[in-house]
Amino acid sequence: MSGFHLTNRARALGAAAVAAFALAVVPGESRAQSGNVDVDITIGGITILYYVSDVDVTLDATAIAGLMNVSGCTAGANGFACNSGALAGGSQVATYNAAADQFEIAGSFTPAPAPDTAITNVPLLLNDVWAVRAVGGTSANTTVGVALGASTVLNSQGGTGTITLVSAGPAADTFADPGLGTPRFGDVTLNLDLSGVRSGGLYSTTASDTADVNYVVSITGT
C-alpha cells in the first residue's frame, strides 16, 4: 500500500505532541475562582468580676481630730484645745484627804461638747476597688451589690479599742453590660463607728490581718 501507515502508538504520540504544542502556544492563561462565605458566631452570657481582696487604709489623725472640733476650739499641732469653761457649781471648796495626803474639790467639768460630725457613722470611700466585664443576658444589664461580711469589728492589735463597720454600700448598682473590652469600675463606701477607738495603731479583725471577711462584693447578670 502506498503512503504512510500510522500505527496506534504513532497516532497516540502525535496527539500528545499536538496537545503539548497547544499548551505552549497559549502563554499567560489563568484560571481563578472566588466564593462568598457567611460566618455566624454565637457568644453566651459572660460575667467577670474583679475585686481587691485586701485593703489597708491609714486614717489621718488630724482629720479625725477635725471631726471632734467644735466652736470655741483652737487648732494645735496635733489636735485642738477646747475651752470647756468654768467648773460647774461656782466656787469650789477644797477638802483635805489625809489618806491620799492631798486637797480635793468635788466639782467636775461640764460635759464635753458633741463632735461637729458624728464619729459613730464616718464614711470611708474606697475608689475603684471592683471592676466588671459582662455581655449577654435577657436585659443586658449587670448588678453589683456590696454588703457587710461576717466580721464587722476591727480590734486594736497594739492596744485596746475597736472600730465597728456600721454599713457597706452600694446595696445595688445596676448598669448596662460594659462588654469584654473596657471594664466598668466601681467604689465601695464603708461607714465606720470610731467611738470605740482607745489607742492608735493597727485595727484588724484578727492579728494575722488576712482572710478577714469584712465586706462582700456580689455580682448578678440579668
Secondary structure as GFF3:
##gff-version 3
##sequence-region A 1 222
A	DSSP	alpha_helix	8	24	.	.	.	ID=ss1
A	DSSP	beta_strand	46	51	.	.	.	ID=ss2
A	DSSP	alpha_helix	61	68	.	.	.	ID=ss3
A	DSSP	beta_strand	73	75	.	.	.	ID=ss4
A	DSSP	beta_strand	80	82	.	.	.	ID=ss5
A	DSSP	beta_strand	95	97	.	.	.	ID=ss6
A	DSSP	beta_strand	102	104	.	.	.	ID=ss7
A	DSSP	beta_strand	122	135	.	.	.	ID=ss8
A	DSSP	beta_strand	141	148	.	.	.	ID=ss9
A	DSSP	beta_strand	153	156	.	.	.	ID=ss10
A	DSSP	beta_strand	162	169	.	.	.	ID=ss11
A	DSSP	beta_strand	173	176	.	.	.	ID=ss12
A	DSSP	beta_strand	179	193	.	.	.	ID=ss13
A	DSSP	beta_strand	203	204	.	.	.	ID=ss14
A	DSSP	beta_strand	215	221	.	.	.	ID=ss15
###
